Amino acid sequence: MKKYLPDIALYGTGNLAWKLGEALHEAGYPISSVWGRNRSDKQALARRLNARALDAVAEGGHPALRLILVPDQAIAEVAQAIPADEASLVVHCAGAGELDWLKPHPRRGIFWPLQAIRKELTMSWEQVPLLVDAAAVADLDLLLDMGQNLSQRVQSANAQERSTYHAAAVITANFSNLLYDQAFSLLQPKGLDHRLLLPMLENQLHQFASSQRPAWRQTGPAARGDASTQQKHLDLLKELPAHAAVYRLLSELIALQSKSSS
């Protein structure tokens, strides 16, 4: 028996709309329509997915699944513009979002890829964690099934769990990227190669994958109380006050962490 793949309407034309739309299309899901504020963007995505470009949110008939892939602050506005009925499951993909953002729709869900996504980058969905939620058990099963057609790492997550994962993701990805940029901007003007740091970063990621708490493996001058080396670093950062401020703050936190872990 052929597996049921619901027809899908996409709302949005940004990075996630492109990458998730392509992944679902390649997995065999029929994409019936695409809506977006930018006319050329929605037409381009509709052509890519062999779908119809909608002129208005309220168009598009009654697809089994409506995926709202717009910025968080626009989700409720788009949801309210979609005619409410029992035929369609309405879903957004915001990790920090709530099911209530999709009112007044009786069937509501969340399908959140725990991944930073850029349209121009090649990506494999197989290892992307997908966290899903829904107001009804049957709809949750539908989203779990859709996730399993894309990824090997799919699970349900309630609002509190998603919020916690979202905060952890910001710390892990956004904050670390700021630190990578600070390292880059320290090295690049001096003609030094930032790529020499890659093996160390890869080793850190490998260690993070273990079940041990990262604090137990903390090294460096702050962890061992080496004030002399820290001062040498701060002298190097005199012309970079933002870098120096981050260095001081994180060094203090590492020192406190090391004391509590000892």
Buried (B, 14 or more C-beta within 10 A) or exposed (E): EEEEBBBBBBBBBBBBBBBBBBBBBEEEBBBBBBBBEEEEBBBBBBEBBEBBBBEEBEBBEEBBBBBBBBEEEBBBEBBBEBEBEEEBBBBBBBBBBBBEBBBEBBBBBBBBBBBEBEBEEEBEBEEBBBBBBBBEEEBBEBBBBBBEBBBEBBEBBEBEEBBEBBEEBEEEEEEBEEEEEBBEEBBEEEEEEBEEBEEEEEEEEEEEEEEEEEEEEBEEBBBEEEEEEBEEBBEBBEEBEEBBEBBBEBBEEBBEBBEEEE
